[in-house]
Amino acid sequence: MKNIACFTGHRPQSLFGFKPNTEGNKKLLWKLKYIIEDHIENKGVDTFITGMALGIDMWAARIVFKVKEKYPHIKLIAAVPCKNQHNKWIEESKKEWQMIIDRCDEVHYVTNEEYTKWCMQKRNEWMVDNSQYVIAVWNQGKGGTANCVNYAKKLNKEITYLNPNDIKKELEK
């Protein structure tokens, strides 16, 4: 059986902006890379699932692609919530989404619906249902990430937390 971990996390506006190379996002993503490698080395994770949203989902996918250089056996699954997930995004984000989809080992469309908040929740549930581990980049606030974490708790999944607020505190020192 595969050991699978999924990602849940915030959109860029709840992090350190839309660019992954801001000081805060760089620190956050280095810590996320460490967590990913720890899951591979110490939990035997060989497959990761990304929900393909802007922010943590797509940045985590890019980290997995980079980590595959060191661990070529790992796989990445894209859990796409709906058929037009990225339609309203800017062109640069659409291209990044497509690049990730093209490089994934598997793409799973959770619904055949147009975009709704409902399909995002169904995507989260599918990811958690199909994972042993959840990696949550979460500031303890309300919203989709909180809903995903609460669902994972209800199913007694092992959750690793990375709180962006801790990075903010580090930057303020």
C-alpha positions in Angstrom: 0.0 0.0 0.0 1.2 3.5 -0.8 1.9 5.9 2.0 0.2 9.1 0.9 0.3 12.6 2.2 -1.9 15.5 1.0 -1.4 19.2 1.3 -3.9 21.8 2.6 -3.0 25.4 3.0 -3.7 29.0 2.4 -4.0 31.1 -0.7 -1.2 33.7 -1.3 -3.2 36.6 0.1 -3.2 34.9 3.5 0.6 34.2 3.3 3.3 36.6 2.2 1.8 37.6 -1.2 1.5 36.0 -4.6 5.3 35.6 -5.3 7.0 32.5 -3.8 10.3 34.4 -3.6 9.3 37.0 -1.0 11.3 36.7 2.2 8.4 35.3 4.2 7.3 32.8 1.5 10.9 31.6 1.0 11.2 30.8 4.7 7.8 29.1 4.7 8.6 27.0 1.6 12.0 25.9 2.9 10.2 24.6 6.0 7.6 22.9 3.9 10.4 21.3 1.9 11.9 20.0 5.1 8.5 18.6 6.2 8.1 16.8 2.8 11.5 15.2 3.0 10.8 14.2 6.6 7.6 12.5 5.5 9.6 10.6 2.8 12.5 9.6 5.0 10.7 8.9 8.3 7.1 8.0 7.4 7.8 6.2 4.1 5.6 8.6 2.1 5.9 7.9 -1.6 2.9 9.8 -2.9 1.7 13.4 -2.4 -1.6 14.9 -3.3 -2.0 18.6 -4.2 -5.4 20.3 -4.6 -4.1 22.6 -7.3 -5.2 25.9 -5.8 -3.1 29.0 -5.9 -0.6 29.3 -3.0 0.4 26.4 -0.9 -1.1 23.7 -3.2 0.8 24.7 -6.3 4.0 25.7 -4.4 4.0 22.3 -2.6 3.7 20.6 -6.0 6.7 22.5 -7.3 8.6 21.5 -4.2 7.7 17.8 -4.8 9.0 18.1 -8.3 12.3 19.5 -7.0 12.5 16.8 -4.3 11.9 14.1 -6.9 15.5 14.8 -8.1 16.7 13.3 -4.8 13.8 10.8 -4.4 12.9 9.8 -8.0 10.4 7.1 -6.7 7.9 9.6 -5.3 4.7 10.5 -7.1 2.5 13.5 -7.3 -1.3 13.4 -7.8 -3.3 16.5 -8.7 -6.8 16.5 -7.2 -8.6 19.0 -9.4 -11.8 20.1 -7.7 -13.8 21.0 -10.8 -13.4 21.3 -14.6 -12.7 25.0 -14.7 -10.8 25.6 -11.5 -8.3 28.0 -13.0 -10.5 29.9 -15.5 -10.6 33.2 -13.7 -6.9 33.3 -12.8 -4.3 35.5 -14.4 -2.5 34.1 -17.4 0.7 33.4 -15.5 -1.1 31.4 -12.9 -3.0 29.4 -15.6 0.3 28.5 -17.3 1.8 27.4 -14.0 -1.4 25.3 -13.2 -1.0 23.6 -16.6 2.7 23.0 -16.2 2.0 21.2 -12.9 -0.9 19.2 -14.4 1.4 18.1 -17.2 4.1 16.9 -14.8 1.9 15.1 -12.3 2.0 11.3 -12.2 -1.8 11.2 -12.0 -4.7 13.8 -12.4 -7.9 13.1 -10.6 -11.0 15.3 -11.3 -13.0 15.1 -8.1 -16.2 16.6 -9.7 -17.3 17.4 -13.2 -19.0 20.6 -11.9 -18.3 24.2 -12.6 -16.5 26.0 -9.8 -18.4 26.2 -6.5 -17.3 26.3 -2.9 -18.9 22.8 -2.6 -16.5 21.3 -5.1 -13.5 22.7 -3.1 -14.8 20.9 0.0 -15.4 17.7 -2.0 -11.8 17.9 -3.2 -10.5 18.4 0.3 -12.5 15.4 1.5 -11.2 13.2 -1.4 -7.6 14.2 -0.6 -8.0 13.3 3.1 -9.9 10.1 2.4 -7.1 9.0 0.2 -4.2 10.0 2.5 -2.6 8.6 5.6 -1.0 12.0 6.4 -2.1 15.7 6.1 0.5 18.5 5.8 -1.4 21.7 6.8 0.0 25.1 6.2 -2.5 26.8 8.4 -2.7 30.0 10.6 -5.4 28.5 12.8 -8.0 30.8 11.1 -11.4 29.8 9.6 -12.0 28.8 6.0 -11.3 26.0 3.6 -8.0 25.0 5.2 -9.7 24.8 8.7 -12.5 22.7 7.2 -10.0 20.3 5.7 -8.0 20.1 9.0 -11.2 19.5 10.9 -12.3 16.7 8.5 -8.8 15.1 8.8 -9.1 15.3 12.6 -12.5 13.6 12.5 -10.9 10.7 10.5 -8.0 10.5 12.9 -5.4 11.4 10.2 -1.9 12.3 11.3 -1.5 16.0 10.7 1.7 18.0 10.5 1.2 21.7 11.0 3.2 24.6 9.6 1.9 27.9 10.9 2.7 31.0 8.7 2.2 33.2 11.8 5.4 31.6 13.3 7.3 32.8 10.2 5.8 36.3 10.6 7.1 36.3 14.2 10.6 35.2 13.1 10.7 38.0 10.5 9.7 40.6 13.1 12.7 39.8 15.3 
